[in-house]
Amino acid sequence: MCKVIMIGCDLHDATMVLKVADGPGASVRKGFATANRTGLIGWLKEFAAARGAERIVFAYEASGQGFGLYDDLTDAGIECHVLAPTHLPHNVHSRKNKTDEKDAEMILDEVRAYVLAGRALPSVWVPDHQIRDDREVVRLRLAVAEQRTRIKNQIRNLAKRWQLAFPDWFTATGDWSKKSLQWLRDVAAGETGTVREGARVALGSLVEQYQSLSEQIKSLDKAIGQLSRIPRYARIFRKLKTLSGVGTLTAMVFLTEMGDLGRFANRRQLAAYLGLAPSAFESGTRDDRKGHITKQGPARVRHVLCQAAWAALRLSPEWRAKYDRIKRGSKSRGKIAIVAIMRQLGVAMWQTARSPELDALLDEMDELKASVPAPRKRGRPSRSAVTPAGSG
């Protein structure tokens, strides 16, 4: 068996700490600047060559650094794994006695178990460059919406502090109407209400921030609509839009965050990845005790699934019947019921996106649409199409 160089890396914005070993013995500590990828790769290859190793296995935790280090190492021929932080071993002692070197050593132990004992690494799925790029637009859309919601809450809290009552016609939910925003501007200008000067200045600023964020949301929605029509997503997007409650944003968040849907073997794997599977407490004589959902995996997908689930309840009698059956008329089971609908809707989206029968149906619809001649436009013929008098 050839030697293998194993590396656990604790990666940060400015620096990275490595613990390197070529077997079960002591490890070597090494540090690099995060930006010095070339120096890192050169040192790893020199270290491996000096020990006659033909394989290098490198691992680090997924973080805000993204997958740039993974790309560079993979391009250099180094086996790299990005690990899920939630699946790494942590205990009370390690959380209270935490250093970069100890974190790197913990990751090195995982790599050793993988190389020497064959234990699977808790690796995350690494998306390709196109999906990463597409995620930027969709994730920003969600982030801007969250910012706007915070601004709305600040405006409501300001009104509460100054006993400012909203008119009966004021928009209660969703996007505030032009009339509602104008009323807020009138209050900020001192034309309505009895709010003092400092509060009026704050209110005016908050209203302008709300308006600016609303314009950004419109622009991002347009960009997401264009993204949904490119060949990479167009067909699967059309299939998802056939489901009740699934709009453009929900469909595109699902597609960009989930990536390759074929990597899930069944609905249980999908639900576990989404964090919508119940946690288990089964030990000794307790063999069937379930807890709350794990909430691991992509929180953005759970967020849009929650919104889509409520929309589906309003639009679809079938989804409403499922919700009522799970709720069983009990207010305390409302949250359990909506989480169950979220899980079922997520599974339905996964199945619909991969449905060959729906592909065949869409092909038939496209063929039928192409065979029907386009309706002739009504109106006067153009001058060029009119036969001059006396001709012919």
N, C-alpha and C positions, 0 to 999 in steps of 0.2 A: 504493500500500500504506500502510495507516494505521500510525502509530507503535505500538510495543508496549513496555510497561515490563516489564523482566525482573528478577527478584529471586532471589538465592540466599541462603538463611538458614541460619545455624548455630544450632540451637536447644538451649538448656540449661534446667535447672530454674528458674533465677532470671532469666536474661537471654537475649536473642537478638541476634545480630549479622547485619545485612543488608548485602549488596553489591547495589546497584541500578544498572541501565543501561538506556538506551533505544536501544542500537545496539552496534556492534562497538568503540566507543571506550572511554574510561576510565569506571570505575564510581564510584559514590558510596557511602561507608560510612555506615550509620545503625544506632543501637542502641536497643533497647527492653527494658523489663522484660517477662518472659514473660507475666505476668498482665495486662499492659496491652494486651489485644487491641483494645479500642475505639480507643485512641490509634494503634495500628499501622494499622488499617484506614482511619481518618480521614486519616493522613499519606499513605498510598499513593494514596488517591483524589485528594487535593490535588496530589500530585506528578504524577500522570497528567494531571489537568486542566490544570496549568500548561504541560505539554508537548504538549497536544492529542492524547493517546493514548486510544484507545478500548478497549484490551485490556491487562490486567495478568496476567502469568504468574509465579506464585510457587512455589518448590520448597524443600523441606527434607528432611533424612534422617529415616527412621523411627527412633523411639527409645521409651524408657519413657514419654514424654509422651503417647503414644497419638495419637488423631486429633482431639483437641479443636481445635487450630489449623486443621486442614483444614476442620472443620465451620464454624467461625466465618468463615473466608475465603470458603468456598463460599456460605454464606448471604448474604454481602455482595456476591455477584456477581463474586468474584475467582477466576480459574482457578488452582487449586492442585494440586500434584503432591507425593506423598510418595514419596521415593526409597529404594530398597533399598541399604543401606550396603555390602553385599557386592558390588554391581555397579558401584560408583563407582570411578573410577581412583585407585589408590594406588601409590606406589613407595617405595623405601627412603628417598629424600631427604625426601619429604613426611611420612613417619612420624617422622623424626628432627628435623624442623623444622616443627612443627605449631602453628598458632595459630587462634583462632576466625575471624579475618579471612581467613586463607588457605583455611580450610575453606569459608567462605561464597563466596569467589571461585571455588573449584573447582566448587561447585554452580551458581554463576552461569554458568560456562563450559558446563555441561551444558544449562542452559536456553537459552543462546545457540545452541548447536548444534541444539537442538530447534526453536527459532523461526526462525532464519535459514537453517539448512541442512536442516531436515526430519528430523534424526536422532531416532530414538525415545528417549524418556526411560526409564530403568530404574525405572519406577514400580511400587509395590506395589499389590495389590488392596485397596481400602478397604472393610471390611465395614460393614453397616448397624448401627444402634444396637442392634437386638435381638440380633444375633449377638455383638456385643461384650459385651452383658449376659450372654448365655448362657455365653460363654467364662469369665467370672469364676468360676462354680461349678465347671466342669470343670477349669480350670487350678489352682484351689485344691486340688481333690481330688488331683491329681498332685503338687502341692507338699507337701501334708501327708504323703503316702505316702513321698516322698523324705526328709522329716524323720524319719519313723518308722524308715526303713531306717538312717539315720545313728545313731539311738539304739540300734538293735539291734547295730550294729557296735561302738558304744562299750561296750555290755554285754559282748559277746564278747571285746573287747580287754582289758577289765578282768579278766574271768575268766582270760584267758591270762596276764596279768601276775602274778596271784595263784595260778596253778596250780589253779584251780577247775575240776574236771571236771564236765561236764554229765552227768546220768543218761542211760542208754541210751534211755529213753522220752521224753526231752526233744524237743520239736518241732524238727525240723531246718530246715524252710523254711516260708514262708508266715506266716500269723498264729499267734503262739504261743498254745497252749491255756491254759485256766484253770489246769490242773494245773502247767504249766510256769511260769506267772507266779507261782503260789503258792510254788513251790519257790524262785524268785528272792527273793520276799519273806521267806521263812524264812531264807535266807542273809543278807539285809540285816538281819534282826532278831537274828542270831547264833545261831539255832536249828540251823543246818546249816552244815557247812564250818568252815574255820579262817581266814576272812578277817578282817583287822584292822579296827579301828573306822572309820578314815577311809575305807577302801574300802567298808565296809558303808553308810556314810552316802551315798557317791556312788552305790552300786548302788541303794539305796532311792529316791533321787531320779530316777535313770534309769528305773527300773521304773514309777514314777508318771507320768513323761513319756510313756513308751510307752503306758500305759493311756489317758491323756488323748487322745493322738493317735489311738488305735484308736477311741475313742468319736466323735471328730470325723470319722473316715473313714466310720463307719457312718451318721452323720447326712448327710454329703455324698453317700454312695451313694444314700440315700433321695431326696435332692433331685434327683440326676441321673436316677433312675428316674422321678420325676414329670415332669422335663423331657422325657424321651423319649416321653412319652405325649401331649404337647400336639400340636395339629394341625400345627404347623410341622414336626415331626420324626416323628410317629407312623408314617406309611406307610413312609417311607424307612428308618426304624429297624427296622421289622419285616422289611424286605427284607434288610438287612445281617445281622440275627440268623440268617438261614438259612445263613450261611457258617460252616464249621467254624473254631473258634478265636476267632471274633468275639463278645465279650461286650458287656455294656451299656456299660462304660467305654470300650472300644476304639471302639465304634460312635459314641458321643457325642463323643469327642475328634476322631474323623475328621470328623464332620459340622460341628462348631463351628469347627474350625481350617481346614478346607478351604473352607467357605462355599459359594459358587455353583459346583457341580460342572460346570455347562455351559460354564464359561470355558476348559476344557481340550479341545482339538480331538482329541487322540489320546493313546494310552498313553505315548508318548515325552514329550510335554509334561508329563503327570502325573508321571512318574518323575523328570524334571528338576526339577520344582517340589518334590518330596519329598526331593530330594538323594540319590536312590538310583540316579542315572545315573552311569556311569563317567566320570571326567575323561579328556580326550583330549590326547595329545601327538603331533600330526601336523605335521611340518614337513620340507621338503626331500624326501629319499628315504624318510622314515619316514611312511607314509601310513595305518597301522592300528595305532597303539600306544595302548592304553588303560591308565588308572591306577586308583587307588582311587575310590570314589564321592565325589561332591562334598560331601556333607553340608550342602548349602545348603537353605534352606527350613525348614519347621516341625519342629524337633527333637522336639516333643511327639508328633507323629504317628509319627515313626520309632520313638520309644520304645514306644508301644503296639503298633505293627506288629511289633516284635521279640517282645514278649510274646505277641501273637496268633499269630505264626508258630510259636513253640515249642509253643503249645497245639494248633495245627492238626496238627503232626507227631504229637502224642500221640493225637489224636482221629480223624484221617482217613488211611486207607491210601493214598489218592491223593496227598495232600501228602507223606507219608512217602516214597512211591516217587519223586516229583520230587526231593526232597531227596537221597535216596540216589543218584539218577542224576547229579546235579550234583556231589556229593561224590566219587563214584567210588572209594569205599573209602579215601580219603586223609585222614588227620587234619588235614593242613595246608590242606585245602580246606573244612573245616567252616565257617569264617567266610564264605567265598565263597558257600557253599551257602545258609546262613541268610539272607544279604543278598538273594540271588536269590529266595528264598521270600518275604521281606518285600516285594520289588518286585512279584512276581506277586500276592501277596495284596492289596496296595494297589490294583493295577489291577483285580483281581476285585471289590473293594469299590466302586470307581468305576463299573464296568460294571453291577454288581448294583443299585446305587442308582438308576441311570438306565434300568433295564430295563423297557420297557412290557409285555413278556410276563409278567414277574413281577407287575406291577400287575394284569394281567387275572386271573392265577391267584389273587391275594389277594382280588380282587373276587368271584370264584366261591366261594372258601372262606367269605367273609363272608355271601354270599347263602345258601349251604347251611346255615351255622350259624344264621342268622336263621329259616330255614324249619323247623328241627328244634325241636319243643316242649321247653321246659325240663322236666327230670325233676321229678316230684312229690315233695315232702319227706315222708319217713316219720315216723311218730310219732302220738301221740294227737291227735285233733281238739280244737280249743279248745272251751271250754265254750259259747261263743256259737254254735258250729256244731252243737252237739248238740241234737236236737229234744227238748224236755221231755216227760216221760212223760205220756200222756193227751191230748196235743195232736194236732191234725190230724183 
